[in-house]
Amino acid sequence: MAKKILVIEDTNEVRENIAEILETEGFEVFKAENGEIGISMADKVQPDLILCDIMMPGKDGYEVLEELRKKVLTSTTPFIFLTAKNTREDLRRGMALGADDYISKPFTIDELMTSVNTRLKKAEEFKKRSEEKLEELTRNLGMPVASVIHEPLRAIIGFSQMVMTEYPNMEKPEIAELMSLVYKAGLKLNKIVRKTMLFYELEALTYKTRDVEDLKKTGCENPSEIIKRSAQQIATNMNRSEDLFIVVDANVKARISCEHLKTIVDELVENALLYSPRRSHVKVVAGADHHRLYITVNDEGIGMTEKQIASIGAFTQFNKEFNQQEGLGLGLTLVKNILNIFGGEYQINSTPGVGTTIKVSIPVA
């Protein structure tokens, strides 16, 4: 499939000459006579590369570049300036905005094609590296998942087999007890699968700019209710309701989907309860200003070292001897990845043997 190149140039003769050269070289060319049309066309055709004049009426080349770099779909599109100006100040300004190269007018066919082919090659190499990273992630995911699902799967098979073979000799209470164990193992397996799938989805979004753009347009109208309900449900599930304290006052619209906000709260609260002893306090505090929603989760648990905080990543389960059964250790990585997608931030303060405080912030609409 031919690479798509967008040419934004207000001089008709120059625009047509460039288009003719590129078409002769086998590229699919789109033409725009000014910056406004160029921006609109870039959104529609999603070109593989953009050639743009600097000095144009209306929006000049700098404004075009600045606006396109703010859009997810064109934030990394190779961008080459066409310019009669070639001062150090102009070069510095363009590079600061994210330009990839300059071609000074007048230019030869060789100069044009060398710049275009070089930038397309670099973009292709970046795309290839990204795909290889995702493929490596997919391959590496298999081993830890297989290891973690073994325990609940073995429980489901074992208890089910026991009921099937011993059914005629068993009392109803015995059957009910075994089926309860099967049910709990199934819930645990389902939880592992859901977390793993979400991890896959979030990692894949790193390379799917259109999906990220769509997600950023979503919002959560009532974060206070989501935060309270999610925290309380996690504490109830872990039989720690009496240890949870919640203070929430966040009457804003958060620039995050309610589903992803719930995941953040679920993981932070579960992590705090999991790594703190019973009858110790876990506090959830949420508030907001005109710019951001803030959520703080504090526990009085085993804490983390600076090295452990720095190594937060997929399948890193800290202090396994404290809680072997929890498996993947994906929680904080999921939180981190979600915040990256929605423009959020997080901060961890922790002292081993004393406790951990995690504060996250999310933009508001």
C-alpha positions as CSV (number, residue, x, y, z in Angstrom):
1,M,0.0,0.0,0.0
2,A,1.4,3.4,-1.0
3,K,2.4,5.7,1.8
4,K,0.2,8.8,2.2
5,I,1.8,12.3,2.2
6,L,0.0,15.5,3.0
7,V,1.4,18.7,1.3
8,I,0.4,22.0,3.0
9,E,1.5,24.8,0.8
10,D,-0.2,28.1,-0.2
11,T,1.7,28.7,-3.4
12,N,-0.2,26.7,-6.1
13,E,2.7,26.1,-8.4
14,V,5.0,24.8,-5.6
15,R,2.3,22.6,-4.2
16,E,1.5,21.0,-7.5
17,N,5.2,20.5,-8.4
18,I,5.8,18.7,-5.0
19,A,2.7,16.6,-5.5
20,E,3.8,15.6,-9.0
21,I,7.3,14.5,-7.8
22,L,5.9,12.5,-4.9
23,E,3.2,10.8,-7.1
24,T,6.0,9.9,-9.6
25,E,7.8,8.2,-6.7
26,G,4.7,6.1,-5.9
27,F,3.2,8.0,-3.0
28,E,-0.4,8.8,-2.5
29,V,-0.6,12.6,-2.2
30,F,-3.1,14.9,-0.5
31,K,-2.9,18.7,-1.0
32,A,-4.0,21.6,1.1
33,E,-3.7,25.3,0.2
34,N,-3.6,26.6,3.8
35,G,-3.1,25.6,7.4
36,E,-6.8,25.3,8.4
37,I,-7.5,22.9,5.5
38,G,-4.3,21.1,6.2
39,I,-5.2,20.4,9.8
40,S,-8.7,19.2,8.9
41,M,-7.3,17.0,6.1
42,A,-4.7,15.5,8.5
43,D,-7.4,14.4,10.8
44,K,-9.3,12.7,8.0
45,V,-6.6,11.0,6.0
46,Q,-4.0,10.3,8.8
47,P,-1.0,10.7,6.5
48,D,2.3,8.9,7.0
49,L,4.2,12.2,6.6
50,I,3.4,15.9,6.3
51,L,5.2,18.5,4.3
52,C,4.3,22.0,5.4
53,D,5.2,25.5,4.3
54,I,6.0,27.9,7.2
55,M,5.0,31.3,5.8
56,M,1.3,31.1,5.0
57,P,-1.7,33.4,5.4
58,G,-4.0,32.5,8.3
59,K,-2.4,29.7,10.3
60,D,1.4,29.6,9.6
61,G,3.4,26.4,9.7
62,Y,4.3,26.7,13.3
63,E,0.7,26.9,14.3
64,V,-0.2,24.0,12.2
65,L,2.5,21.9,13.8
66,E,1.6,22.9,17.3
67,E,-2.0,22.0,16.8
68,L,-1.3,18.7,15.1
69,R,1.1,17.7,17.9
70,K,-1.7,18.2,20.5
71,K,-3.8,15.6,18.7
72,V,-3.1,11.9,19.5
73,L,-3.6,10.7,15.9
74,T,-0.9,13.1,14.5
75,S,1.3,13.6,17.6
76,T,4.1,11.4,16.1
77,T,3.5,11.9,12.4
78,P,6.8,12.8,10.7
79,F,6.6,16.6,9.9
80,I,8.9,18.4,7.5
81,F,9.0,22.2,7.1
82,L,9.3,23.8,3.7
83,T,10.9,27.2,4.2
84,A,12.6,30.1,2.6
85,K,13.7,31.1,6.1
86,N,16.7,29.3,7.4
87,T,17.9,31.2,10.5
88,R,19.0,29.4,13.6
89,E,16.1,30.9,15.5
90,D,13.6,29.5,13.1
91,L,15.2,26.1,13.2
92,R,15.2,26.1,17.0
93,R,11.5,27.2,17.2
94,G,10.4,24.4,14.8
95,M,12.4,21.7,16.5
96,A,11.0,22.8,19.9
97,L,7.5,22.3,18.5
98,G,8.3,18.8,17.3
99,A,9.4,19.3,13.6
100,D,11.4,16.4,12.2
101,D,13.3,18.2,9.5
102,Y,13.6,21.3,7.3
103,I,13.9,21.7,3.5
104,S,15.1,25.1,2.4
105,K,13.5,26.6,-0.8
106,P,14.5,26.2,-3.5
107,F,15.3,22.5,-3.2
108,T,16.2,19.7,-5.7
109,I,14.2,16.5,-6.2
110,D,17.0,14.6,-4.5
111,E,16.9,16.9,-1.4
112,L,13.2,16.4,-1.2
113,M,13.2,12.7,-1.6
114,T,16.2,12.1,0.7
115,S,14.4,14.0,3.5
116,V,11.0,12.2,2.9
117,N,12.5,8.7,2.7
118,T,14.7,9.3,5.7
119,R,11.8,10.4,7.9
120,L,9.5,7.6,6.6
121,K,12.2,5.0,7.3
122,K,12.7,6.3,10.9
123,A,9.0,6.2,11.5
124,E,8.8,2.7,10.2
125,E,11.6,1.6,12.5
126,F,9.9,3.1,15.5
127,K,6.6,1.3,14.5
128,K,8.5,-1.9,14.2
129,R,10.2,-1.5,17.6
130,S,6.8,-0.8,19.1
131,E,5.3,-3.9,17.6
132,E,8.2,-6.1,18.7
133,K,7.8,-4.8,22.2
134,L,4.1,-5.7,22.2
135,E,4.9,-9.1,20.7
136,E,7.6,-9.7,23.4
137,L,5.1,-8.7,26.1
138,T,2.5,-11.1,24.7
139,R,5.1,-14.0,24.7
140,N,6.4,-13.2,28.2
141,L,2.9,-13.0,29.7
142,G,2.2,-16.7,29.2
143,M,4.6,-18.1,31.9
144,P,3.4,-16.0,35.0
145,V,-0.2,-16.4,34.0
146,A,0.1,-20.2,33.6
147,S,1.8,-20.4,37.0
148,V,-0.8,-18.3,38.8
149,I,-3.9,-19.9,37.4
150,H,-2.7,-23.4,38.3
151,E,-3.8,-23.1,42.0
152,P,-7.4,-22.1,41.5
153,L,-7.8,-24.3,38.5
154,R,-6.5,-27.3,40.4
155,A,-8.9,-26.5,43.2
156,I,-11.9,-26.4,40.8
157,I,-10.9,-29.7,39.1
158,G,-10.1,-31.4,42.4
159,F,-13.2,-30.5,44.4
160,S,-15.5,-31.1,41.4
161,Q,-14.0,-34.5,40.8
162,M,-14.5,-35.3,44.5
163,V,-18.2,-34.4,44.3
164,M,-18.6,-36.4,41.2
165,T,-17.0,-39.6,42.5
166,E,-18.2,-39.5,46.1
167,Y,-21.6,-38.0,45.5
168,P,-23.6,-41.1,46.5
169,N,-21.9,-41.3,49.9
170,M,-21.9,-37.6,50.7
171,E,-24.3,-35.6,52.8
172,K,-25.8,-32.4,51.5
173,P,-23.8,-30.1,53.8
174,E,-20.6,-31.8,52.6
175,I,-21.6,-31.2,49.0
176,A,-22.5,-27.6,49.7
177,E,-19.1,-27.0,51.4
178,L,-17.1,-28.4,48.5
179,M,-19.2,-26.5,45.9
180,S,-18.6,-23.3,47.9
181,L,-14.8,-24.0,47.6
182,V,-15.3,-24.5,43.9
183,Y,-17.2,-21.2,43.6
184,K,-14.5,-19.3,45.5
185,A,-11.7,-20.8,43.3
186,G,-13.7,-19.9,40.2
187,L,-14.0,-16.3,41.5
188,K,-10.3,-16.1,42.0
189,L,-9.6,-17.5,38.6
190,N,-12.0,-15.0,37.0
191,K,-10.3,-12.2,38.9
192,I,-6.9,-13.2,37.5
193,V,-8.2,-13.5,34.0
194,R,-9.9,-10.1,34.2
195,K,-6.7,-8.4,35.5
196,T,-4.6,-10.1,32.8
197,M,-7.0,-9.0,30.0
198,L,-7.0,-5.4,31.3
199,F,-3.2,-5.5,31.4
200,Y,-3.2,-6.6,27.7
201,E,-5.7,-4.0,26.7
202,L,-3.8,-1.1,28.4
203,E,-0.5,-2.2,27.0
204,A,-2.0,-2.5,23.5
205,L,-3.5,1.0,23.8
206,T,0.0,2.4,23.9
207,Y,0.2,1.7,20.2
208,K,-3.4,2.4,19.3
209,T,-3.6,6.2,19.2
210,R,-7.2,6.3,17.9
211,D,-8.5,4.3,20.8
212,V,-6.6,6.5,23.3
213,E,-8.2,9.6,21.7
214,D,-11.7,8.1,22.1
215,L,-11.0,7.1,25.7
216,K,-9.9,10.6,26.6
217,K,-13.2,12.0,25.5
218,T,-15.0,9.9,28.1
219,G,-15.8,11.3,31.6
220,C,-17.1,10.2,35.0
221,E,-19.9,12.4,36.2
222,N,-20.0,11.2,39.8
223,P,-16.5,10.1,41.0
224,S,-17.5,10.4,44.7
225,E,-20.0,7.7,44.5
226,I,-17.7,5.4,42.4
227,I,-14.9,5.9,45.0
228,K,-17.0,5.2,48.0
229,R,-18.9,2.2,46.6
230,S,-15.8,0.6,45.1
231,A,-13.7,1.0,48.3
232,Q,-16.6,-0.4,50.5
233,Q,-17.1,-3.4,48.2
234,I,-13.5,-4.4,48.2
235,A,-13.3,-4.1,52.0
236,T,-16.5,-6.2,52.4
237,N,-15.1,-8.9,50.0
238,M,-11.9,-9.1,52.1
239,N,-13.8,-9.1,55.5
240,R,-12.1,-5.8,56.5
241,S,-15.1,-3.4,56.5
242,E,-14.4,-2.3,60.1
243,D,-10.8,-1.3,59.1
244,L,-11.8,1.0,56.3
245,F,-12.3,4.8,56.7
246,I,-13.5,6.9,53.8
247,V,-13.7,10.7,53.4
248,V,-14.8,11.8,50.0
249,D,-15.8,15.2,48.7
250,A,-15.3,15.4,44.9
251,N,-18.2,17.0,43.1
252,V,-16.5,17.2,39.7
253,K,-16.5,15.5,36.4
254,A,-13.3,13.5,36.0
255,R,-11.7,13.1,32.6
256,I,-11.6,9.3,32.9
257,S,-14.1,6.6,32.3
258,C,-16.0,5.4,35.4
259,E,-14.9,1.9,34.7
260,H,-11.2,2.8,34.8
261,L,-11.7,5.0,37.9
262,K,-13.3,2.0,39.6
263,T,-10.3,-0.1,38.7
264,I,-7.9,2.4,40.2
265,V,-9.8,2.5,43.5
266,D,-10.3,-1.3,43.5
267,E,-6.6,-1.9,43.0
268,L,-5.3,0.7,45.5
269,V,-7.7,-0.3,48.3
270,E,-7.2,-4.1,47.7
271,N,-3.4,-3.6,47.8
272,A,-3.7,-1.6,51.0
273,L,-5.9,-4.2,52.7
274,L,-3.9,-7.1,51.4
275,Y,-0.5,-5.9,52.7
276,S,-1.7,-4.6,56.1
277,P,-2.8,-6.7,59.1
278,R,-6.3,-7.0,60.3
279,R,-7.5,-4.4,62.7
280,S,-5.2,-1.8,61.3
281,H,-6.6,1.2,59.5
282,V,-6.9,1.8,55.8
283,K,-7.9,5.4,54.9
284,V,-9.4,6.6,51.6
285,V,-9.5,10.3,51.1
286,A,-10.7,12.0,47.9
287,G,-11.1,15.7,47.0
288,A,-10.9,18.0,44.0
289,D,-10.0,21.5,42.8
290,H,-10.7,23.2,39.5
291,H,-8.0,21.2,37.7
292,R,-7.7,17.7,39.2
293,L,-9.4,14.9,41.2
294,Y,-7.2,13.7,44.1
295,I,-7.4,10.2,45.7
296,T,-5.2,9.2,48.6
297,V,-5.1,5.7,50.0
298,N,-3.1,5.2,53.3
299,D,-2.4,1.9,55.1
300,E,-0.5,0.8,58.2
301,G,1.0,-2.3,56.5
302,I,4.4,-3.8,55.7
303,G,5.4,-0.9,53.4
304,M,7.8,-0.9,50.4
305,T,11.5,-0.1,49.9
306,E,12.6,2.6,47.4
307,K,13.9,-0.3,45.2
308,Q,10.5,-2.0,45.3
309,I,8.7,1.3,44.4
310,A,11.0,1.9,41.5
311,S,10.5,-1.6,40.1
312,I,6.7,-1.5,40.0
313,G,5.8,-3.5,36.9
314,A,3.8,-6.4,35.6
315,F,3.9,-9.6,37.7
316,T,6.0,-8.0,40.5
317,Q,4.5,-9.3,43.7
318,F,6.3,-7.8,46.7
319,N,6.7,-9.7,50.0
320,K,5.5,-13.0,48.7
321,E,6.1,-14.7,52.1
322,F,3.5,-12.3,53.5
323,N,0.7,-13.3,51.1
324,Q,1.7,-16.0,48.7
325,Q,-1.8,-16.7,47.4
326,E,-2.4,-13.4,45.6
327,G,-0.4,-14.3,42.5
328,L,0.3,-11.8,39.7
329,G,0.9,-8.6,41.6
330,L,-0.5,-6.6,38.7
331,G,-2.5,-4.0,40.7
332,L,-0.1,-1.1,40.9
333,T,1.0,-1.6,37.3
334,L,-2.7,-1.4,36.2
335,V,-3.1,1.8,38.1
336,K,0.1,3.3,36.6
337,N,-0.9,2.4,33.1
338,I,-4.5,3.8,33.4
339,L,-3.1,7.1,34.8
340,N,-0.7,7.3,31.9
341,I,-3.5,7.0,29.4
342,F,-5.8,9.6,31.0
343,G,-3.1,12.1,31.8
344,G,-3.1,11.3,35.5
345,E,-0.2,11.2,38.0
346,Y,0.7,9.1,41.1
347,Q,3.0,9.4,44.0
348,I,4.1,6.7,46.5
349,N,5.5,7.3,50.0
350,S,6.3,4.2,51.9
351,T,8.3,3.1,54.9
352,P,9.0,-0.6,55.5
353,G,7.2,-1.8,58.6
354,V,5.2,1.4,58.9
355,G,2.9,1.7,55.9
356,T,2.3,3.1,52.5
357,T,0.5,6.2,51.2
358,I,-0.4,6.4,47.5
359,K,-1.8,9.6,46.0
360,V,-3.2,9.8,42.5
361,S,-4.5,12.8,40.6
362,I,-6.7,12.8,37.5
363,P,-7.7,15.8,35.3
364,V,-11.2,17.1,35.6
365,A,-13.4,18.4,32.8
